[in-house]
Amino acid sequence: MKLASFKFAFGISLLLFNAFAFAEGWTVATRITSVGQYGSNSTFFTTEANVSQCGDKKKLFFLTSDATDPDKFYSTLLMAYASGKRMKVYLHDPVVCGPENAQKINAANFFYVFD
């Protein structure tokens, strides 16, 4: 019985470790499928791949007040959307879910566009 409970506890700890390990880091390369704004301080975008850990797995947003150069990130999103280029963004811990179950990007300063 002791071995079974140890295996169970070990299995649960692996699941929790994997969930937290994924919370921070680069997303997979994905195409941007829409870009928009909520009011004057919040910009959202949706992706082709499931990259978010919130309810809507394809929606992310950032507050322009959190970014050092929000216009640059917004124009990069629009360029990637219009040209069909794939993009990666960096997600930080802790996971913060906002409007419409979108995941917040804590710093919209880390992104990468390619092909």
C-alpha positions, 0 to 999 in steps of 0.5 A: 500500500505504501508503494501505491500511495508513493506512486500516486503522490509522485505522479501528481507532483509530476503533473503539477511540475509540468504545468508550472514549467510551461507557464513561463517561456516562449510560445510556439510559432503561430500565425496571428488571426486577429488584432484589436483593442479594448478601450485606450489601454488594452490590446488583444490578439488571437493566434492560430495555435493554442498558446494561452493557459486561460479559458480562451486558449488562442487569445492574449492581451497586453496593457499599453501602460505595461510596455516600454514601446507599445506602438512597436509591438502593436505595429508588429502584430499588425504586420504579422497578421497582414503578411501571414508571418508566424510570431512567438511571444514570451509569457511570464509567470504568474498567469493572469487571465483578463477580459474574455478569458484572455491571458495577459502578457506582462511585458509586451517587449519580447517577441520574435517574427519569422518566415 
